[in-house]
Amino acid sequence: MAERRKYSKKYCRYCEGKVDFLDYKNPSAFKFSLSERYKIMPRRLTGNCKKHQEMVENAIKRARHAAIIPYVASRKKVIDNPFAGLK
């Protein structure tokens, strides 16, 4: 007999919301795809589909280049909520 899953299947939030385009100027749209140190979280943790994960990655990279979000959080300066400053 096969073992049962101990976790529920993750669904893509962008497919459920029928999102066609992610704007890099709106960091609150993809903040759940970032870790507390502003690293991009993988698909297996977020549940995003391949198409939307690539859109999230491109939007985050563009936002980093435009200095909307930082590349990494500082190790020395500990913040309680790194997303408090995001719109």
N, C-alpha and C positions, 0 to 999 in steps of 0.2 A: 504494500500500500504506500502510495506517495505521501510525502510529508506535506502538510498544509503550510501556506505562507503565513508568516507572523506579522506581515505588514500589508497595508492596502496598496493597490496599484496607484501610481501617481499619474495624474493627467496634466496635460499641457494647459496652463492658465490662459495662454494666448489663443489657443484653438477654441476653448470654451467661450472666450470673449470675442471671438471672430476678429482678431487684430490682423490687419494687413501690413502695417508699417509701424516700426518703433522709432520715435523721434529721439535723437540723442540729447536734445535740449530739455527733455522731461525726465530727469533722473529718478523720479518717484515711480515711474512706470516699470523700471527694471531693477529696483533696489532689492527685491527679494532674490535676485540672481547673483547678488554680491554677498560675500562673507563679511564678517565684522572687520576684517583687515582689508576690505575692498578688493578681494580676489574674486575672479569669475568662478562661480560654482559649476560643477559638471552636470551634465544631463541626468545622470543617474540619481543625483540628489534633488534637483529641482523638478524633474518630471517633464521638462520641456521636450517637444518633438525636435527633430533635427533641423527643420526649416526655421523654427522660431528660435532655437538655440543659436544658430548662426546669425540671425537678426539681432539678438541680444548681445552677442559678442561684438558685432560691428558697431552697435550703438554705444556700448561701453567704451570701446577703443576710441571712437570719435569723441565721446564726452571727456575722456582722459586727455586727448590731444588738445581739446578746446579748454582745458583746465576747469571743467565743470565739476568733475569728481577727481580725487587724488589717485595716483598710481597705487600707492600702498599707504597704510596708516603707520604712523610713527611708533616704534617700539617703546621709546622712552616716555612719550606723552600718552598716557592712558586715558581714553575717553569712555564714558558710560555708554552712550548711544552715538555711534558714528553717523547715523542717518538723520540725526536731529537737524543738522545744518542743511540738508537737502530739501528742496521745495516739494 
